Amino acid sequence: MKELQISQRGNNTPASPIRKLAVFADQAKKEGVKVFHLNIGQPDIFTPEEFFNAVKDHSEKVLAYGPSNGLPELRNNLLNYYHKCGYSNIKEEELMVTTAGSEAVLFSMMAVASPGEEIIVFEPFYPNYNGFAAMAGIKLVPVSTDPETGYRLPDREKIEAKITDKTRAILVCTPNNPTGTVLNRDEMDVIKEIALKHNLFVLSDEVYREFVFEGEHASILSFPELEQNAVMMDSISKRYSACGARIGCIISKNKSVMETVLKFGQARLCPPTLEQIGAASLIATGDKYFKDMLDEYKKRRDFIYEALTSIPGVEVKKPSGAFYMMVRFPVDSIEEFAKWLLTDFRVNNMTTMIAPGPGFYASSGRGMQEARIAYVLNTEDMRTAVDILEKGLEVYNRRKFGE
Amino acid sequence: MKELQISQRGNNTPASPIRKLAVFADQAKKEGVKVFHLNIGQPDIFTPEEFFNAVKDHSEKVLAYGPSNGLPELRNNLLNYYHKCGYSNIKEEELMVTTAGSEAVLFSMMAVASPGEEIIVFEPFYPNYNGFAAMAGIKLVPVSTDPETGYRLPDREKIEAKITDKTRAILVCTPNNPTGTVLNRDEMDVIKEIALKHNLFVLSDEVYREFVFEGEHASILSFPELEQNAVMMDSISKRYSACGARIGCIISKNKSVMETVLKFGQARLCPPTLEQIGAASLIATGDKYFKDMLDEYKKRRDFIYEALTSIPGVEVKKPSGAFYMMVRFPVDSIEEFAKWLLTDFRVNNMTTMIAPGPGFYASSGRGMQEARIAYVLNTEDMRTAVDILEKGLEVYNRRKFGE
């Protein structure tokens, strides 16, 4: 007789590497220590007031189900946003509202790949892709990118070498979490050619689409030849600093894909109603909001880049998008160092939390010296946080190698 | 080379049978026809004011991520609710907030079964289970229950006959959607004995736990022998008439199960923040809310039961819970009849929508004469809706069999 045990799927699902040191951070906080969170992408930028006002103005007496593909007013406003971005040929039925970018990724993966099938990803990558793939029984096949090249896409041959008869899609994320790299049109052209040659879907995670400091965002939606292959996944979480709203969307001109994600959407009934009402109001948020936000993040990026590069032994290339960077630290095990910062190291009763690199790689042994830094704090806090890192490195390495 | 096509998983996922006639209803509405929705479980009861007030009072400037297992205040209030229900030994770490009952079911299924494995369900059942199972690559194995017995559980042998070496769990729903049947302790004891004998999980969908008109709700949480086997799935959608909030939870004393669903939860980051804040306030809603609601639904059930049984040829047993009943109509194909009501039949420019039975069965050929009726309208509207059904049956059968 079999034992009462959880599924293999459950065993295959990794705990979030971004959140797994949380227990040590919580302990430090309980002891009264201030922890600077450079580990998570929770911006401090205010959510537009329009959002809260719309929610407050809502006066229906019953908080009812909405349509499975999203409230009409939100769908309409999102469409307007993408039309304004230049993708004027997106039609109403080519957009579905999802419960955050998370659900957009899960549904897109599930729509193109069955259990046992494969999706190619570029590592380092957003670790929650691992969770979604494990939940869906899909195998993520990593193609490595390197700190030395600023995590740019590798040669076409290196990508094609990973394609098997089980490969169903290539997943790209631009601007990239965790590297901050913005794919240029040449790189996207390579993805396009591979996708067309091998009949693969391209799942494009563009939740940081507004966060481009240099160059231009090359959306998958701007490649007409990929109309049937492209599935764009988006979220309002970062664009409007509304992470808690859990509102995202999927866009595809592939009719079967949209029919399929709608069936998944019908199973879960609808995204949250009040948060959709808030999100629908955001179309009224002026371009100034984006511009101010972009200016602020550019300032932060420049600041933390300068601060980090001045630390002896730390290596980092300046990324041009999102609000993350991967940083190489002069330590043997970044996981040990990150944990030690939380458990053992304090400067004026403060410490800094970073997200260890290995969790962003699927290939074992990679990312051992890297960490993801999210520059989502104001510059003053970041100054202190980086100072703590610098002092911590000194103490950690002195302590480790003896004196 | 393979074709660019969606996943087999996508093909396996059924469209919602409850929502699939929606296109005909929409068309009727466009023509100015009033449609009475007896097909969906969207209650008209007001959501408690506490919910909206809490959301309005929320004054944080950044709508931030919450913890993956839910906001502490909501977790705490839900725990209090279950303690008050008599399950006083549920601990904090044994409860996780989910994005609605939908996610509770999906995560629970995924935690206990891998792609290709099986879960036993009693048909007719909530059709979205099909969607979740298809998404997860799990096979639902139906055990039939019958209109003649009021959809009570069949003999133990009939259930055990469906157990294979791939069976991982039995899924029960009590009070039941779509039948309204409330499982008694004897029936739950049979489930218990089978689960213990074969080492199976019991996934218990109790979102209608407050809707019991006669008898008593036998929660899976009230069977201490099943501590390790039991996974309870719940939602505030029906209990507080807050379907759009998308707030539910999973409770289990099995540590591995809770660790696993938390990993799934980390992948999707968190449930919606504002709606959790609203939900956390509901603990202040007095018992009078439940009592009034229960009185109202009991009145509606009695009313629609009387009205339906007075129609020649219609058969229905009076259910004792939830707000649904399965009704047998004197027609060959309920799907054809339900569609015809929307496309061809009007009384004073009004018609009635019902949910055809076959979508609630996994065995083909079953439910051809049955429909699910949700008695979520006030009695006046239900009077009109049932009159339309009665007249419709007469015209439909006369027209069909000629005169």
Boltz contact constraints between the chains, C-beta under 6 A:
constraints:
  - contact:
      token1: [A, 1]
      token2: [B, 199]
      max_distance: 6.0
  - contact:
      token1: [A, 2]
      token2: [B, 199]
      max_distance: 6.0
  - contact:
      token1: [A, 4]
      token2: [B, 199]
      max_distance: 6.0
  - contact:
      token1: [A, 4]
      token2: [B, 228]
      max_distance: 6.0
  - contact:
      token1: [A, 6]
      token2: [B, 111]
      max_distance: 6.0
  - contact:
      token1: [A, 6]
      token2: [B, 256]
      max_distance: 6.0
  - contact:
      token1: [A, 6]
      token2: [B, 260]
      max_distance: 6.0
  - contact:
      token1: [A, 7]
      token2: [B, 112]
      max_distance: 6.0
  - contact:
      token1: [A, 7]
      token2: [B, 113]
      max_distance: 6.0
  - contact:
      token1: [A, 7]
      token2: [B, 114]
      max_distance: 6.0
  - contact:
      token1: [A, 8]
      token2: [B, 114]
      max_distance: 6.0
  - contact:
      token1: [A, 9]
      token2: [B, 110]
      max_distance: 6.0
  - contact:
      token1: [A, 9]
      token2: [B, 114]
      max_distance: 6.0
  - contact:
      token1: [A, 10]
      token2: [B, 111]
      max_distance: 6.0
  - contact:
      token1: [A, 10]
      token2: [B, 260]
      max_distance: 6.0
  - contact:
      token1: [A, 13]
      token2: [B, 263]
      max_distance: 6.0
  - contact:
      token1: [A, 15]
      token2: [B, 263]
      max_distance: 6.0
  - contact:
      token1: [A, 16]
      token2: [B, 266]
      max_distance: 6.0
  - contact:
      token1: [A, 19]
      token2: [B, 266]
      max_distance: 6.0
  - contact:
      token1: [A, 42]
      token2: [B, 64]
      max_distance: 6.0
  - contact:
      token1: [A, 42]
      token2: [B, 65]
      max_distance: 6.0
  - contact:
      token1: [A, 46]
      token2: [B, 61]
      max_distance: 6.0
  - contact:
      token1: [A, 46]
      token2: [B, 62]
      max_distance: 6.0
  - contact:
      token1: [A, 47]
      token2: [B, 62]
      max_distance: 6.0
  - contact:
      token1: [A, 47]
      token2: [B, 63]
      max_distance: 6.0
  - contact:
      token1: [A, 56]
      token2: [B, 56]
      max_distance: 6.0
  - contact:
      token1: [A, 61]
      token2: [B, 46]
      max_distance: 6.0
  - contact:
      token1: [A, 62]
      token2: [B, 46]
      max_distance: 6.0
  - contact:
      token1: [A, 62]
      token2: [B, 47]
      max_distance: 6.0
  - contact:
      token1: [A, 63]
      token2: [B, 47]
      max_distance: 6.0
  - contact:
      token1: [A, 63]
      token2: [B, 242]
      max_distance: 6.0
  - contact:
      token1: [A, 63]
      token2: [B, 244]
      max_distance: 6.0
  - contact:
      token1: [A, 63]
      token2: [B, 245]
      max_distance: 6.0
  - contact:
      token1: [A, 64]
      token2: [B, 42]
      max_distance: 6.0
  - contact:
      token1: [A, 64]
      token2: [B, 243]
      max_distance: 6.0
  - contact:
      token1: [A, 64]
      token2: [B, 244]
      max_distance: 6.0
  - contact:
      token1: [A, 65]
      token2: [B, 42]
      max_distance: 6.0
  - contact:
      token1: [A, 65]
      token2: [B, 243]
      max_distance: 6.0
  - contact:
      token1: [A, 65]
      token2: [B, 244]
      max_distance: 6.0
  - contact:
      token1: [A, 99]
      token2: [B, 99]
      max_distance: 6.0
  - contact:
      token1: [A, 102]
      token2: [B, 268]
      max_distance: 6.0
  - contact:
      token1: [A, 102]
      token2: [B, 269]
      max_distance: 6.0
  - contact:
      token1: [A, 110]
      token2: [B, 9]
      max_distance: 6.0
  - contact:
      token1: [A, 110]
      token2: [B, 135]
      max_distance: 6.0
  - contact:
      token1: [A, 111]
      token2: [B, 6]
      max_distance: 6.0
  - contact:
      token1: [A, 111]
      token2: [B, 10]
      max_distance: 6.0
  - contact:
      token1: [A, 112]
      token2: [B, 7]
      max_distance: 6.0
  - contact:
      token1: [A, 113]
      token2: [B, 7]
      max_distance: 6.0
  - contact:
      token1: [A, 114]
      token2: [B, 7]
      max_distance: 6.0
  - contact:
      token1: [A, 114]
      token2: [B, 8]
      max_distance: 6.0
  - contact:
      token1: [A, 114]
      token2: [B, 9]
      max_distance: 6.0
  - contact:
      token1: [A, 115]
      token2: [B, 115]
      max_distance: 6.0
  - contact:
      token1: [A, 115]
      token2: [B, 137]
      max_distance: 6.0
  - contact:
      token1: [A, 128]
      token2: [B, 267]
      max_distance: 6.0
  - contact:
      token1: [A, 131]
      token2: [B, 267]
      max_distance: 6.0
  - contact:
      token1: [A, 132]
      token2: [B, 267]
      max_distance: 6.0
  - contact:
      token1: [A, 135]
      token2: [B, 110]
      max_distance: 6.0
  - contact:
      token1: [A, 135]
      token2: [B, 264]
      max_distance: 6.0
  - contact:
      token1: [A, 137]
      token2: [B, 115]
      max_distance: 6.0
  - contact:
      token1: [A, 137]
      token2: [B, 137]
      max_distance: 6.0
  - contact:
      token1: [A, 199]
      token2: [B, 1]
      max_distance: 6.0
  - contact:
      token1: [A, 199]
      token2: [B, 2]
      max_distance: 6.0
  - contact:
      token1: [A, 199]
      token2: [B, 4]
      max_distance: 6.0
  - contact:
      token1: [A, 242]
      token2: [B, 63]
      max_distance: 6.0
  - contact:
      token1: [A, 243]
      token2: [B, 64]
      max_distance: 6.0
  - contact:
      token1: [A, 243]
      token2: [B, 65]
      max_distance: 6.0
  - contact:
      token1: [A, 244]
      token2: [B, 63]
      max_distance: 6.0
  - contact:
      token1: [A, 244]
      token2: [B, 64]
      max_distance: 6.0
  - contact:
      token1: [A, 244]
      token2: [B, 65]
      max_distance: 6.0
  - contact:
      token1: [A, 244]
      token2: [B, 273]
      max_distance: 6.0
  - contact:
      token1: [A, 245]
      token2: [B, 63]
      max_distance: 6.0
  - contact:
      token1: [A, 246]
      token2: [B, 272]
      max_distance: 6.0
  - contact:
      token1: [A, 256]
      token2: [B, 6]
      max_distance: 6.0
  - contact:
      token1: [A, 260]
      token2: [B, 6]
      max_distance: 6.0
  - contact:
      token1: [A, 260]
      token2: [B, 10]
      max_distance: 6.0
  - contact:
      token1: [A, 263]
      token2: [B, 13]
      max_distance: 6.0
  - contact:
      token1: [A, 263]
      token2: [B, 15]
      max_distance: 6.0
  - contact:
      token1: [A, 264]
      token2: [B, 135]
      max_distance: 6.0
  - contact:
      token1: [A, 266]
      token2: [B, 16]
      max_distance: 6.0
  - contact:
      token1: [A, 266]
      token2: [B, 19]
      max_distance: 6.0
  - contact:
      token1: [A, 267]
      token2: [B, 128]
      max_distance: 6.0
  - contact:
      token1: [A, 267]
      token2: [B, 131]
      max_distance: 6.0
  - contact:
      token1: [A, 267]
      token2: [B, 132]
      max_distance: 6.0
  - contact:
      token1: [A, 268]
      token2: [B, 102]
      max_distance: 6.0
  - contact:
      token1: [A, 269]
      token2: [B, 102]
      max_distance: 6.0
  - contact:
      token1: [A, 272]
      token2: [B, 246]
      max_distance: 6.0
  - contact:
      token1: [A, 272]
      token2: [B, 272]
      max_distance: 6.0
  - contact:
      token1: [A, 272]
      token2: [B, 275]
      max_distance: 6.0
  - contact:
      token1: [A, 273]
      token2: [B, 244]
      max_distance: 6.0
  - contact:
      token1: [A, 274]
      token2: [B, 274]
      max_distance: 6.0
  - contact:
      token1: [A, 274]
      token2: [B, 275]
      max_distance: 6.0
  - contact:
      token1: [A, 275]
      token2: [B, 272]
      max_distance: 6.0
  - contact:
      token1: [A, 275]
      token2: [B, 274]
      max_distance: 6.0
